[in-house]
Amino acid sequence: MGIALKGVGFTYLPGTPIARDVLSSIDLHLHAGEILCLMGRTGSGKSTLLNVMSGLLGATCGEISLDGENINDRAGTRALRNAAGVLLQSSEMQLFAESVEKDVAFGPRNLGQSGEELKQVVRDSLAAVGLDPEVYSSRSPFTLSEGEMRRVALAGVLAMRPRYLLMDEPTSGLDLPGRRLLYAILEGLRENGVGVLMVTHDWEEVELLANRVAVLSQGHILLEGEKEVVATATCELASAGLRPPALVAVLFELRRMGLDLPIRLSSPVETAAIIAAALEGAVR
């Protein structure tokens, strides 16, 4: 189960003098019930990859499959769009209705839901993102804070009951409580079998959330695998213009200075314990 890309490429304005290859030979699989973090420098093609994976952009070449079925016609593309919800980086751009309730209800209403069923979907979706339906339903989304607007946009996506959720730097601009709430939402979605692709530049988010990590460089997947492996591949990360996690860099530097240290992605508390144990062993 999942969304799989095999040999996928995307070219802007193909066949014209200003054609530009943005993605090339992409092999990537988002599985149900996992969080896959996508990293890369600005301009590496992350947003384009997200749009191709969700069916918002058509691939120039290669194959895309949804739960084992190839997407090769309009019906398949429609199925992919229905299965994959998308939250843009500037998620406030996804809001348009005069009230929060109407905004969240827009998608499911277009799918034929109405009456009490639709109202319940809206209430459930707002509650899922930590917004009290009694307080927020009648408010204009454009009077809300940035964090609240982002949660309304996410509620609108969740109201469609997507099996896969693709998110472009969803925590950008959020304060710490807002980020923690979003992390809890994503954990809940994963536990319920939703596959999440999350574009991020934050190694702390990778350490907290990711099952796997993919690194995109100049339109190619340069690295893909378990987060512990990717986080310590310093040479490959450098070639993609990325720095390793700060704590991993500290461990490498201490090892260079002679301490016998394992190099792995860990929390600050775990890293401190690793260093303390190594120092104790060195003193003995």
N, C-alpha and C positions, 0 to 999 in steps of 0.2 A: 504494500500500500504506500502511495506517495506520489509526488510529482517528480518526474525524472527527465533530465535534459541529456541528450546524447549528441555530441558533435554540433551543438547549436551555435550559430553565428547570427549576428545582426549588423546590418549596414544601413547607415542613414543615407537616403537619397541614392539608392543603387542605380547604376547606369548613367549617372550624371557626372559632369566634370568635378563636382565637389563631393562625390561619394566618400564616405568615411566608415571604415570598419571599427565598430565599437566593441563587439564581442566576437570571439573566434574559438571554435573547437571546445565549447563548454560542455563538460561532463559533470553533472551535479544531480544529486538525489536528495530531496527533502522527504523524510519518512514521517508517517503518522506517529504522533506521540513523542516527538523530539523537538528540541530547540536547536536550530542550526544558525550560528552567528556568521555573518558575512562581513569581512573586513577588507579594506583597501584604501589607497589614497584618493583624494578628490580627483575625479576624472578617470578613474580606473574602470568605470562601467557598472558600478553597483546598482544604481537606480534603474539603468536600462535592463540589467539582468532581472531585477525584481519585476519590472513591467512585462518582460517576455515570459517569465515563469508564471505570471498570473493571467496571461492571455490578453493583457491590455495592448501589447505590441506583438505583431506576428514575427516569428523568427525568419530570417532570410534563408537559412539552411539548417539542416539537422533535424532531429526528432524530439518531440515532446510527448510524454505519456502521462496519463492521469490514472492512478490505481491500476496500472498494467495495460490500459487501453490507449492506443496511439491517437494523438490529436491531429487529425489530417483533413478535417472539413469544418464547416461552420457550426454544425451541431456539437462537434467535439470542443471547439473553441468556446462555445456557449457553456458547455458543461464545466470546462476549466474555470471560466469566470465565475460561475455559480459556486464552485467548490472552494475557490481561493479569495479570501477577503484581503483587501489592501488598505494599509494605513500609511499615508504619505508623510514625509518629514514635516512639511507645513500642513498639518492635518486640519488647521482651521480653514484651509482652502476647500475642504470637503463639505463644509457647512454652508447652508443656503436658505433654509426654511425660517419662517418667522418665529417659531417656537422650538424648543428642544424636543418636545413630543413629536411634532411633525417631521423634524429632521430624522430622528431615530426610526420613525414609522415608514419613511419613504421606501426603503428597500423591500421590506416584507409586504407592504401594501402592493407594490408592483408584482409581487409573486402571488397575489390573490388573497392575502390574509385581510380580514376586516373584523369589525365589531369587537367583542370582548376578547377574542383570540389575539387580535392585533394590539389591543391595549395591554394585555398581559405580557406580550413579547416586549413591548416598550418598557414596561415596569421592570421586568426581569433583566433586560439589557442595561438599564440605568443602574439598577442595584448591583449588577455584576462589576461595574466600574466605580462603585463607591459613591454614586450620586443618588440622593433620596428622590424618588419620583414625585412625591408630594411637594417637594421644594422646587425642583428644577423643571418639571414638565412644561409649565406654562411660561417659563422665562425665555427671552430671546437668547440664542446661543452667542450673539455678538456682544452681550453685556457681561459675559463670563470672563474669568481669568484665563490665561493661556493654558494652564494645566487643566482647568475645567473644560475648556473647549476641546482639548485633545481627548479627554475622557468621553465627551459627547460623541466625537467623531468615532472613537473606538466602539462605543455602544451601538452606533449605527451599523458598523461592520459586524459586530457580534449578533445583532438582530437578524442578520441573514443566515445565521447558523453555519458559518464556513467550516469546512473540514481542515482547511489550511489557512494560516494567517501570515501575510507577508508585510513586514513593517520596516520603514526606512527611518532609522535613527529616532525611535519613538520617545526616547527620554531626553532628547535635546531641549534644553531650556527649562526642564522641570527641576523643582527643588527636591531635596532629599526625601521628604514624605511622599511627594508625587512619584518619585522613582520607585520607592519601596512598594507603593500600592500597585504600580504597574508590574513590578517583579512578581508580586503575589498573584496578580491576574494571570500572568503568563504561566506560572507554575500550575495554577488551577486548570488552564487550558490544556497543558501538556498531560496532566493526570487524566483528563477526559478524552485523550486520544487525538487532540488537535496537533498538527504539525506546524511549527512556527519557524519562519525564516526572519531573522532580525539583523538588519544592517546596523553595525555599531563600530565605534572607534575606541571603545572603552574596555580595557582588559579586565577591569573589575566586574563588569557585566558578564564577560565571557566566563570568568572564574565562578561567578554565582549561578549562572543560568545554562550555559551551553552544554549540550551533549557532544557536538562536533563544531569545528570551525573551518571555514573556507576563506582563503586569501586570494583576492582578485588583483591582478597587476596587468595594466595595459590590455585589458579585455580578455586575459587568459586566467584560468585557475592555476595559480602557482603552487598553492599548498592546500591540502584538504585532509582532515582526519581528526583524531581525538584532540581535545583542547590542550592536554598536557604535552602532546608531541608538537603541535603547531607553535605553542607559546615558547618553546625552547629551541626552535629552529632559527637561531639568530641570523645566520648568513642569508637564508632565504627571505626572512622578514626584511632584512636590510635591502635586499635587491628589489623588494616591493615598496621601498620607501617607508617602512614601518619600523618602529622600535619595539623590542620585546617588552613584556611587563616589567615595571620598575623593580619589583622584588626578584624577578628572574635575573635581571641585569646585576643586581647586588650579589646574588649567589655566584654568578659567573666571575665577578670581580674578586670575591673572597676566595674562590677556588684558585684563581690565577695567582693570588698572594700566598697560596700554600695550604689553605684549609681543605680538609677532606669533606666535601659537601655534595649531597645529591642535588641535581638541578631539576626542579619541578615547579609547576604552577601551584601556588598555595596561598592561603589567606595570610595577612600580616602576622596573626598570632602563630600560625603553623610555621611560617618562615622564621620567626624569632626563635621558636623552639628548635628548629633545625640548626640554626646558627649557634644557639646556646649549647646544644649537644656536641657540635663540632669543636667549639672552643674548650669545652670541658675535656674532650678527648685529647685535644692538643696539649693541654696543661699537664695531663697525666703522662 
